[in-house]
Amino acid sequence: QVHLVQSGAEVKMPGASVKVSCKTSGYTFTNYAVHWVRLAPGQRLEWLGWVNTGNGDTKYSQKFQDRVTITRDTSASTVYMELSSLGSEDTAMYFCTRDLVAGILDYWGQGTLVTVSS
Amino acid sequence: DIVMTQSPDSLAVSLGERATINCKSSQSLLYKSKNKNCLAWYQQKPGQPPKLLIYWASTRESGVPDRFSGSGSGSDFTLTISSLQAEDVAVYYCHQYYDTSRTFGQGTKVEIK
């Protein structure tokens, strides 16, 4: 069965960076893109970007273009999301999610809580 | 970016009654070459990740109860829960995957009256 398992909760100082991992299993890693989505308190779900796990190509939201980097390690079937220059507004639950096709997000990780606080 | 607007923000429905959630996009989501609308619905319960319910506006994901249905085309869409069950208490989001910059509605909280 398909699983996406994310790394644990993080607490970061303002201005720092955070790197969240998403280990996949139960399917052929390079056949499906992976997206990152976050949910901040009182906000709507927000898309950060995605990676083509086959060739490593990425596409980012314009809002996060300068601060987010999504990478993948095909040998470990794992995708990483790094967000830099953190501010309090980045406090959120971050999810990785598999792209079934065309952007339909069928399987999700359990979420990683990132808290930005001084 | 395509703006997704849901209505209402919240609704309370009696058990066994119908719940209807609307979603409007700022531009058409119809992918003309496939004649499909790039619109999905997700259910999110507290402490859980979102769960895919509906995609292509009206295709039910495998394992989703048939009391959930999606309809609409172009820029107006609806999620209907035909007979609300206690386990359906959640926040529901619409999501467009027409544009390469993906966006979600603000969410609709469904509660039991």
Interface residues (C-beta under 8 A of the other chain):
Chain A: H35 V37 L39 R44 L45 E46 W47 K59 S61 Q62 F95 T97 L100 A102 G103 I104 L105 D106 W108 G109 Q110 G111
Chain B: D1 C38 A40 Y42 Q44 P49 P50 K51 L52 Y55 W56 E61 Y93 H95 Y97 T100 S101 R102 T103 F104 G105 Q106 G107
